[in-house]
């Protein structure tokens, strides 16, 4: 007789996502999180208003294809520096994760930072954890309506302000403010304000921990960067078990109990809703809210702190923790080299660049006096914070002359100037394809001299 396979209850797979109501906690790690939120959001919202050398300190001017980063101006030719910077950022993530776990997730990730702000606004409108839970379960009433409306108003206003600030990094924010005040904002600006505002509202207001659990890839590959010496948040199971409630003045050992009183405050405080007592889990973002919650209970019970704490697997097993180990040394050395190289590349980059573009309509022209002429467009890029006066010269081609419409070329700070030039040689002085050098030389007291090759084509003598 064949066995009937057991029935599997699939209803849990289709269960609606349960809303998490993180309990507010106080403690040293909460103060660090608040400090991180204030510092990071302060930088985000204030930086666009900072002026530097007559322009916005941090501005990514896409229409003009130039990017102002405080005293530096970058052009698309410097794109390799952005790639370099992204490699440094990725390696930094590997290094600090191997060293100290998911500190980025708990304290500096934009999802965490903005979610903190949205949770604070929710508490302001709806009250503390129990009040919010009770309000959501209650039938609709005038109080519930105005509290929910107040929360939504704060969320939407803050999200739109965030989108407006984001666009202010690409459109000068002072100009954007004038456009917003006069209802003359461009279509693309409106789109990105609404898009980024909606993304902030949805991710930080509604999705919250679901972004960390299901959308963020970092949680999936963090295990490859962890080892037994990586700093993680852990529950001291030998000390805490067996858990159970007891009066404050009772020795837990007399009842064969550990220090954990099973109050579940660590679970209630967790923004992702996990129970840290079940061990390290993918959803843990290392925010340390559970540590603050547990320490407050240990203080009330008169027990030592540290039942839930930052530690390493080796420390839990009674072994020494090694900060310097193969992966941290390799990551640190590579990171140091990349940062040093990046700093050198930025400091030593040419502030004046010269591009020579041939006229593609004709290989050459023969003038009435027999001279051979090639036409070019000279593009001079000034990455310096000061304007420069320059003259153009030709070298490397005997008897050649350079004819321009202007005697000197003025290039403003952070500007690009294009100048049409005509390179001419006497008839018979050269044949075929040869290479000349176009030189731009500063005449304003600076020592800028830049040279770029130019291919000159003349009739073949054969």
C-alpha positions in Angstrom: 0.0 0.0 0.0 1.5 3.3 -1.0 2.0 6.0 1.5 0.1 9.2 1.2 2.5 12.2 1.2 1.9 14.6 4.1 -0.1 17.7 3.4 1.9 20.9 3.5 0.3 24.0 4.7 1.0 26.7 2.1 -1.1 29.4 3.7 1.9 30.9 5.5 3.6 31.6 2.1 0.7 33.9 1.2 0.3 35.5 4.6 0.2 39.3 4.5 3.4 41.0 5.7 3.0 41.8 9.3 3.8 45.4 10.3 6.7 45.8 12.7 6.3 48.3 15.5 9.9 48.9 16.8 10.0 49.9 20.4 11.8 53.1 21.2 14.9 52.5 23.3 17.5 54.7 24.9 21.2 53.9 25.4 24.7 54.5 24.1 24.1 52.9 20.8 20.8 54.7 20.2 22.7 58.0 20.8 25.2 57.0 18.2 22.4 56.2 15.7 20.8 59.6 16.4 24.1 61.3 15.9 24.7 59.5 12.6 21.2 60.4 11.4 21.7 64.1 12.3 25.2 64.2 10.7 24.3 62.4 7.5 21.0 64.1 6.8 22.5 67.4 7.8 25.2 66.9 5.1 22.6 65.9 2.6 20.2 68.8 3.1 22.8 71.5 3.8 25.6 70.8 1.3 23.7 72.0 -1.8 23.4 75.5 -0.2 27.1 75.8 0.4 28.8 78.2 -2.1 32.5 77.7 -3.2 34.4 80.1 -5.6 31.1 81.6 -6.8 29.3 78.4 -7.6 27.5 75.6 -5.7 30.1 73.6 -3.8 28.7 70.2 -4.9 26.9 70.4 -8.3 26.6 67.7 -11.0 25.9 69.9 -14.0 24.8 67.4 -16.6 23.7 69.8 -19.4 27.1 71.5 -19.2 28.9 68.1 -18.7 30.9 69.3 -15.8 30.9 68.5 -12.1 31.9 70.8 -9.3 33.2 69.1 -6.2 34.1 72.0 -3.8 37.3 73.5 -5.3 37.6 70.9 -8.1 35.9 70.8 -11.5 35.6 67.5 -13.3 34.6 66.8 -16.9 33.6 63.6 -18.7 37.3 63.0 -19.5 37.7 62.4 -15.7 35.2 59.6 -15.6 37.9 57.1 -14.8 38.2 58.8 -11.4 34.6 58.0 -10.7 35.2 54.4 -11.5 38.3 54.5 -9.2 36.2 56.0 -6.4 33.5 53.3 -6.8 36.2 50.6 -6.5 37.4 52.3 -3.3 33.8 52.4 -1.9 33.3 48.7 -2.7 36.6 47.7 -1.1 35.8 49.8 1.9 32.6 47.9 2.3 34.5 44.6 2.2 37.1 45.9 4.7 34.8 47.3 7.3 32.4 44.4 7.0 35.2 41.9 7.6 36.4 44.0 10.5 33.2 45.2 12.2 30.2 43.5 10.5 27.2 45.4 9.2 27.9 48.7 10.8 27.1 50.4 7.5 23.6 48.9 7.6 22.9 49.9 11.2 24.2 53.4 11.1 24.9 54.9 7.7 22.8 53.1 5.0 20.3 55.6 3.5 17.5 53.1 4.0 18.2 52.9 7.7 18.8 56.7 8.1 15.6 57.8 6.3 13.5 55.0 8.0 14.6 56.4 11.4 13.2 59.8 10.4 9.9 58.3 9.2 9.6 56.3 12.4 10.2 59.4 14.5 7.4 61.2 12.6 5.1 58.2 13.0 5.7 58.3 16.8 5.1 62.0 16.9 1.7 61.6 15.2 0.5 58.3 16.6 2.3 57.8 19.9 4.5 55.1 21.3 4.6 51.4 20.3 1.5 50.3 22.2 -0.4 53.3 21.2 0.4 52.7 17.5 -0.6 49.1 17.7 -3.9 50.0 19.5 -4.6 52.7 17.0 -4.2 50.4 14.0 -6.5 47.8 15.5 -9.2 50.4 16.4 -12.1 51.2 14.1 -12.0 54.4 12.2 -12.8 57.5 14.3 -12.0 61.2 14.1 -8.9 60.7 16.3 -7.6 57.9 14.1 -8.3 59.9 11.0 -6.5 63.0 12.1 -3.5 61.1 13.5 -3.1 59.1 10.3 -3.6 62.2 8.2 -1.0 64.1 10.2 1.5 61.3 9.7 0.9 61.1 6.0 1.2 64.9 5.7 4.6 64.9 7.5 5.8 61.9 5.4 4.7 63.4 2.1 6.1 66.8 2.9 9.5 65.4 4.0 9.6 63.1 1.0 9.0 66.0 -1.4 11.6 68.1 0.3 14.0 65.2 0.0 13.3 64.9 -3.7 13.7 68.7 -4.1 17.1 68.5 -2.3 18.2 65.6 -4.5 17.4 67.6 -7.7 19.3 70.5 -6.2 22.5 68.5 -6.7 21.9 68.5 -10.5 20.2 71.9 -10.9 21.6 74.8 -8.9 19.4 74.7 -5.8 19.0 78.5 -5.6 17.8 78.6 -9.2 15.5 75.6 -8.4 14.1 77.4 -5.4 13.2 80.4 -7.5 11.6 78.2 -10.1 9.6 76.3 -7.4 8.5 79.6 -5.8 7.3 81.0 -9.2 5.8 77.7 -10.4 8.1 77.6 -13.4 9.9 74.4 -12.7 11.0 72.4 -15.8 9.4 69.1 -16.6 12.4 67.0 -15.8 12.9 68.7 -12.5 9.3 68.0 -11.5 9.6 64.4 -12.6 12.7 63.7 -10.5 11.4 65.6 -7.5 8.3 63.4 -7.6 10.1 60.2 -8.4 12.8 60.5 -5.7 10.2 61.8 -3.2 7.9 58.8 -4.0 10.9 56.4 -3.7 11.7 57.9 -0.3 8.1 57.8 0.9 7.7 54.2 -0.3 11.0 52.7 1.0 11.2 54.5 4.3 7.5 54.9 5.1 6.0 51.6 4.0 8.6 49.0 2.9 11.1 49.7 5.6 12.7 46.4 6.8 11.4 44.6 3.6 14.0 46.5 1.6 16.7 45.0 3.9 15.2 41.5 3.9 14.2 41.0 0.2 15.6 43.8 -2.0 19.1 44.5 -0.7 21.7 42.1 -2.1 24.2 42.9 0.7 22.5 40.7 3.2 22.9 37.7 0.7 26.7 37.9 0.3 27.7 39.3 3.6 28.4 35.7 4.8 31.3 35.6 2.3 33.0 38.5 4.1 32.4 37.3 7.7 34.7 35.0 9.6 35.1 34.0 13.3 36.8 37.3 14.1 34.2 39.6 12.6 32.3 41.8 15.0 28.6 40.8 15.2 25.7 41.2 17.6 25.2 38.0 19.6 23.3 36.6 22.6 25.3 35.0 25.3 23.3 31.7 25.4 25.3 30.0 28.2 24.7 32.9 30.5 21.1 33.6 29.5 19.7 30.1 29.3 17.4 28.7 30.5 15.4 31.9 30.3 12.3 32.7 32.4 10.6 35.4 34.4 11.4 35.9 38.1 11.1 38.6 40.8 13.9 41.2 40.8 15.3 40.2 44.2 15.5 36.4 43.5 18.8 34.8 42.6 18.2 33.1 39.2 20.5 30.3 40.0 18.3 29.2 42.9 15.6 28.6 40.3 17.9 27.1 37.8 17.5 30.0 35.5 19.9 32.1 33.4 20.0 35.9 33.3 17.5 36.2 30.4 14.0 37.0 31.9 12.3 36.4 28.6 10.9 40.0 28.5 11.2 40.0 24.6 12.2 43.7 24.7 15.1 42.8 22.4 12.6 41.5 19.8 10.3 44.5 20.2 13.1 46.9 19.7 14.4 45.2 16.5 13.5 47.2 13.4 13.5 44.0 11.3 11.6 42.0 13.9 14.1 39.2 14.5 14.9 37.4 17.8 18.6 37.8 18.3 18.5 35.0 20.8 18.1 32.5 17.9 21.6 33.4 16.7 23.0 35.5 13.9 20.5 36.0 11.1 20.6 37.5 7.6 18.0 40.1 8.6 20.1 41.6 11.4 21.4 45.0 10.4 23.6 45.4 13.5 21.8 48.6 14.7 22.3 47.5 18.3 18.8 48.4 19.4 18.5 45.0 21.1 21.7 45.7 23.0 20.3 49.0 24.4 17.0 47.2 25.3 18.7 44.3 27.0 21.2 46.5 28.9 18.3 48.6 30.3 16.7 45.3 31.6 19.9 44.1 33.1 20.3 47.4 34.9 16.8 47.1 36.4 17.4 43.5 37.5 20.9 44.3 38.9 22.7 42.0 36.5 25.8 42.7 34.5 25.4 44.2 31.1 26.4 42.3 27.9 23.8 39.5 27.7 23.4 40.8 24.2 26.5 42.6 22.9 28.9 43.2 20.1 31.3 40.3 20.1 33.0 37.7 17.8 32.5 34.0 17.3 36.0 33.4 18.7 35.3 35.5 21.8 32.1 33.6 22.3 34.1 30.3 22.2 36.7 31.7 24.6 39.3 32.2 22.0 41.3 35.4 21.3 40.0 37.7 18.6 42.4 38.7 15.9 41.9 42.1 14.3 45.0 41.7 12.1 44.4 38.7 9.9 44.9 37.7 6.3 41.7 39.3 4.8 41.8 42.5 6.8 45.5 43.0 6.0 44.9 42.4 2.3 41.8 44.6 2.2 43.5 47.3 4.2 46.6 47.3 2.1 44.7 47.5 -1.1 42.4 50.2 0.2 45.4 52.2 1.3 47.1 51.9 -2.1 43.9 52.8 -3.9 43.2 55.9 -1.7 46.8 57.1 -2.1 46.7 56.5 -5.8 43.4 58.3 -6.1 44.7 61.3 -4.2 47.8 61.4 -6.3 45.7 61.2 -9.6 43.5 64.0 -8.5 46.4 66.2 -7.3 48.5 65.6 -10.4 45.9 65.8 -13.1 46.3 68.3 -15.9 44.2 71.4 -15.2 44.3 72.4 -18.8 43.5 69.9 -21.6 43.8 70.3 -25.3 41.8 68.3 -27.9 42.4 68.6 -31.7 39.5 67.6 -33.9 40.0 67.4 -37.7 37.5 68.8 -40.1 36.1 65.7 -41.7 34.5 67.4 -44.7 37.9 67.6 -46.6 41.3 66.0 -46.2 43.0 69.1 -47.3 42.6 72.2 -49.4 45.0 73.8 -51.9 45.0 77.6 -51.6 45.4 80.1 -54.5 49.1 80.6 -53.6 49.7 76.8 -53.7 49.9 76.3 -49.9 48.2 73.2 -48.4 45.7 73.8 -45.7 44.1 71.5 -43.1 41.2 72.7 -40.9 40.8 71.8 -37.2 38.7 72.6 -34.2 40.8 73.2 -31.1 39.0 72.5 -27.8 40.6 73.8 -24.7 39.3 72.6 -21.3 40.0 74.6 -18.2 39.6 72.5 -15.0 41.3 75.2 -12.9 39.5 77.5 -10.6 40.9 80.6 -12.4 40.5 81.9 -15.9 43.5 81.8 -18.3 44.7 83.6 -21.4 46.4 81.4 -23.9 48.0 81.5 -27.4 48.2 78.7 -29.9 51.3 77.6 -31.7 52.4 74.7 -34.1 55.6 72.7 -33.8 57.0 69.6 -35.4 56.2 70.7 -39.0 58.8 72.9 -40.7 57.5 76.0 -42.4 54.0 75.5 -41.0 51.9 78.4 -39.9 48.8 78.5 -37.7 46.0 80.9 -38.6 43.2 81.6 -36.1 40.4 84.1 -35.8 41.6 85.4 -32.5 45.1 86.3 -31.3 44.6 85.0 -27.8 42.1 82.6 -26.3 40.4 83.3 -22.9 39.1 80.3 -21.0 37.0 81.0 -18.0 37.3 78.9 -14.8 35.8 75.5 -15.3 34.9 76.3 -19.0 35.4 74.7 -22.4 36.3 76.9 -25.4 36.4 75.7 -29.1 38.5 77.6 -31.6 38.6 76.9 -35.4 42.2 77.0 -36.7 43.8 76.5 -40.1 47.2 74.8 -40.4 49.1 75.7 -43.6 52.4 74.6 -45.2 54.1 75.7 -48.4 53.5 73.6 -51.5 55.9 70.7 -51.7 57.3 71.0 -48.2 55.6 67.7 -47.2 53.6 64.9 -48.6 51.2 62.3 -47.4 50.3 62.1 -43.7 52.5 63.6 -41.1 52.1 64.5 -37.4 52.3 68.0 -36.1 52.0 69.3 -32.5 49.5 72.0 -31.5 50.6 73.8 -28.4 48.5 76.0 -26.1 50.7 78.3 -23.9 49.4 80.5 -21.1 50.4 84.2 -21.3 48.9 85.3 -18.0 51.8 84.5 -15.7 50.9 80.8 -15.1 53.1 78.0 -16.4 50.4 76.0 -18.2 51.6 74.5 -21.5 49.7 71.7 -23.1 50.4 69.9 -26.4 48.3 67.6 -28.5 49.1 65.9 -31.8 47.4 66.9 -35.0 47.5 64.7 -38.2 48.3 66.8 -41.2 47.5 65.5 -44.7 49.0 66.8 -47.9 49.0 65.5 -51.5 51.3 62.6 -52.1 54.4 63.4 -54.2 54.2 60.2 -56.1 
